[in-house]
Amino acid sequence: MSIGRTIKELRQKKGITQENLSDALHVSVQTVSRWENGVNVPDLSVLPELAVYFKVTADDLLGFERKDTMEKLIKTTELFELVSKQEAEEMVLGFKDEKFPVLKD
């Protein structure tokens, strides 16, 4: 999925207009429209602002999923004395859409 399509889906899910988003990010409505239509992509400096605004990670915006992260999460959930690996995987899927705080160094 392209970043523009992701931005559009997040914006629509939040129930806001392109104008609302442009105001929040201090960019023009045309800029948001160009992102969503794949004409341009957000500047690198805007990615953190978009991530904070939509309460997602930059990886989410870019459509990047790290498989090693999922494996680590499954191993972690197995420490909760679950009955099986399947139960751990189900727990991970339950957390998939949750947003957790990220600790900064």
N, C-alpha and C positions, 0 to 999 in steps of 0.2 A: 504494500500500500504506500502511496506517495505521502509526503508530509502535508501537502495541500489538502488531500482528501481526509487525512487524519484531523487537521485543523478544522475543516468543515464539519466533520462528524462530531467532534468535541464541542464546537460552537453550537450546533443544532441540539445536541444532547443537553447542553446548558440552557437552551432556550433563549439565546441572545442573537442579535443581528450583527452583521458585519460592522455596522457603525458602532455598536456597543464595544465590540472587540477592538476596533481601531482606536476608540477613545481611551480604553484601558491601557493600550500599548503605546499610545502617542504616535501612531502612524496613520496614514490616510486610509480611507475606505477602499480606495483603488488598490492600495498595497495589499490589503487583506484579500480582496477579490483576485488579484494576480496570484497570490499564494494558493488560494483554493482552486483556481483554474489551472494551476501548473505552469503558469507563464514565468513566474519567479519563485524563489524559495526565500524563506526568512533569513536575514543576516544572522551570522553566528552569534552576535551579541544579543539578539532577540530571543534565541532559544530558551535561555533560563527564565526569561520573563513569561514566555508562553507556557513553559512547564509549571511554573508557580501559579499562573492564572488558572490553568486547567487542572491543577493538582495531579500532575502526571510527571514522569521523568522525561528527560531529553531522549532517552532510549525509546520510550513509548512514542514520542512525537516522530522519531526517525524510523519507527517500525523495526527496531533492533531488539532481538531477544537472545540473551546469552544462555546457551544450553547448560553451561557449567554452573550457572546460578541456580537453575532448576534442580540439577543433581545435588548441589549443596543443600538446597532447601529440603529435598526429599530425605537426605541423610540426617538433617537436623530433626525433622519430624519423626524419624524412626527412633530418636532418643526419647521420645515421649512414651515409650513402652507400648507402642501400638501392636496390634495383633499380627499385622502383615505389612509387606511393602505396598500392597494394593491400598490398604487403609491409609498409609502415609501419602501415597499419590493422590488419593481422594481429598485428604486434608490440604495438600498443596493446591489442588484445583479450587478448593473452597476459598483459599487466600488469594488466588490469582488476580482478582479484580479489586482487592483491598489496597489501599494506599497507606504505607507505613512511613513514619518519619525517618529521615536519613540523617545520621549524626555526622557532623563535620569535624575534621581534625582540629 
